[in-house]
Each structure stands twice: as C-alpha cells, then as structure tokens.
Amino acid sequence: MRLEKSGRGGKTVTAIYDLPADDGANEALCKALKTRCGTGGTLKDRVIEIQGDHRDRIEALLIERGLKVKRAGG
C-alpha cells in the first residue's frame, strides 16, 4: 500500500498492490474500501486505487480481512 500523486494532476490516491488473483474478491474489497472511506476508487489490473489519503482506514480493513499490509513510502 502506498500513497501516490505522480501523473494524477496533483491529486492523491492510496494504491493497494499485490492483491490475490481472485477478481470477484478484489471487486468486493474495492467496494468495501470505498464505502469505509466514503470516497471513490477503482480496480485496475489487480491494483485498487482509492481517492485521497486513507491509509489508516484501509490498513485496518485489510487486517480485519486477514490480509498482510506493508506500507511503502511516506
């Protein structure tokens, strides 16, 4: 999981990488993250992008679902 701004017109997104290959589960996870954070987001090529800096909320939800979380960057 890392925070990205590059190539996004100055907007910040929280990106979650290295997700399992199950697309159905990833779509459900993306929807749950968007609901928890109250913002938009997308799933592209097994990478979830959530608009804004929501690393703490996202980390808590991923740990609740039994996924390992490693923060990258700041």
C-alpha positions, 0 to 999 in steps of 0.5 A: 500500500502506498500513497501516490500523486505522480501523473494524477494532476496533483491529486492523491490516491492510496494504491493497494498492490499485490492483491490475490488473483481472485477478481470477484474478491478484489471487486468486493474489497474495492467496494468495501474500501470505498464505502469505509472511506466514503470516497471513490476508487477503482480496480485496475489490473489487480491494483485498487486505487482509492481517492485521497489519503486513507491509509489508516482506514484501509490498513485496518480493513485489510487486517480485519480481512486477514490480509498482510499490509506493508506500507511503502513510502511516506 
